[in-house]
């Protein structure tokens, strides 16, 4: 057997023995301490950066809405405008509701 086969057999044997052991649901010793230490080591982002990120998201949503409304308006321009009543008639017809 060559060296690779020996290492392969040794690794397979170790894997079989490791799979036979029962896994624990508990975290390793000191895991919570390491997580908290890592969290505290991270610098807090400045408030201006958070506002900028929120503003960019809102800007993107507004641009998407504007583009979709412009596309809808461009598509609806082809329809016959004679079927739509003028604004004066619409206001006059709705006056009795007041």
N, C-alpha and C positions, 0 to 999 in steps of 0.2 A: 504494500500500500504506500502511496506517496504521501508527502507531508500534508497536502490539501485534504486528502481523504481522512487522515488521522484527526486533523483539526475539525473537519466537518462532523465526524462521528462523536468527537468530544463535545461539540456544541449541541448536537442533537440530544445526546444523553443528558446534558445539563438542562436543556429546555424541557425535556420530559420530566425531570425531577422538579423543576420549578413549577410546572403546570400542575403537578400533583399536590403541591402545598395549597392550603386554603387561603384565598386572598382576604385581606382585612379591609373593612369599611372605614377604619380610622385613618386619619391623616398621620403622616410621620411626625415624630417628636420635633417640636419647634416650628412646625409648618405655619401656624397662625402668627407666630412672632415674626417670621420672615416675610409673610404677606403684609403685615402692618408696617414693618420697617421699610419695605419696598414702596408702599403707598405713601408713607411720610417723607420719603426721600425725593419724591416727584415734586417739582416746583408747581405752585398753584398758578394757573393761567391768569393773566391780567384781565380785568373786567372789560377793558376796551376790546380785547381780542374776542371775547365772547359776544359782545354787541356787534362787532364786525361780521362775525360768522352768521349770526342771526339775520343781520341786514342783507347779507349776500343770498341767503336762502329765500328771504321774502322777495328780493329783487328778481330772483330766478322764477319764482312762482308767478309774480306779476307779469314778467315778460312772456311767460307761457300763456297766461290768460289773454294778454294783449294780442299776441300772435293768433291765438285761436279765434278771438272775436273779429280780428281783421280778416281772417280767412272766411269766416261765416258771412261777414258783410260783403266780401268780394263775390262769394257764391250767390248770395241772395240779390245782388244787383241785377242779375239777368232776369229776374222775375218781372212780370208786368206790374208796374206801379199804378195803373189805372184802377186796379181792384182794391187798392188801399184807400180808405177815405181820408180826406184832408184833416189836418189837426183841428180846424174850426168846427167841422161837423162832429168830430169825436168829442170835443169839449161841449158843444151845444147839446148833444145827445145825453151827456152825463150830467148836465146842469140840474136836472130834476132830482138827482140823488142828493144834492146838497140841501 
